[in-house]
Amino acid sequence: MLEVRNLTAFYGNSQALFDVRLSVGRGEMVSLLGRNGMGKTTTVNCIMGLLSSAEGVIEFDNRNLKGCASHQVAQSGIGIVPEGRGIFPNLTVDEQLHAFATVRDSDLKTWTAQGVLELFPILAKRRNSFGNQLSGGEQQMLAIGRALVTNPILLILDEATEGLAPLVRQEIWRCLEQLKREGLSILVIDKNVSDLTRIADQHFIVEKGRTVWSGNSTALRADASIRTRYLGL
């Protein structure tokens, strides 16, 4: 479904990505791993059309996304939960969910605002609260819900559980497990390798702007040297 090859990118005169490759199959959950500053968010920005200096191959659902504007990428069926959440502080939970609602013709479950509130019952209790009145965990749930109501066929989460309390992290992983069971393709960035290897199908590790390792959960769990060298675990 998503294929990235030979991806390079610059910020001004500074090269950030040198050779990134990754792929997400239909219905797969795939992780993008690496230490801070190694190019994970830059890779996501390239996929989403937010970095014009990107060069290489970015194909999604048999469509070339290279050179597409960010709104065209979103319209193609990619939903994003960005690092930092990016919710609107002056809109209520209900308003944010309804503002992003999109009808898409696919064989996946159709997500509505009501469906998101059922997925995250705590948001139902906060549906009339403004974005800046929500806790960090509630904001992350809203960011996921906002992406879901666009009815994506690929969901990208950048730092899915960073800075969240343990109980909230468990809720996010529960949500992602459910979404995977329902057939949604997912690309996730997170530092929680134990949960990722429990749920995800494949993993790609980036180091200094290059993909340096890829493999399945069994291989990643079995090779402590890979985790120590590239993830500091």
Buried (B, 14 or more C-beta within 10 A) or exposed (E): BBBBBEBBBBEEEEEBBBBBBBBBEEBBBBBBBBBEEBBBBBBBBBBBBBBEBBBBEBBBBEEEBBEBEBEEBBEBBBBBBBBEBEBBEEBBBBBBBEEBBEEEEEEBBEBBBEBBBEBBEBBBEBBEBBBEEBEEBBBBBBBBBBBBBBBBBBBBBBBBBBEBEEEBBEBBBEBBBEBBEEBBBBBBBBBBBEBBBEBBBBBBBBBEBBBBBBBEBEBBBEEEEBBEBBBEE
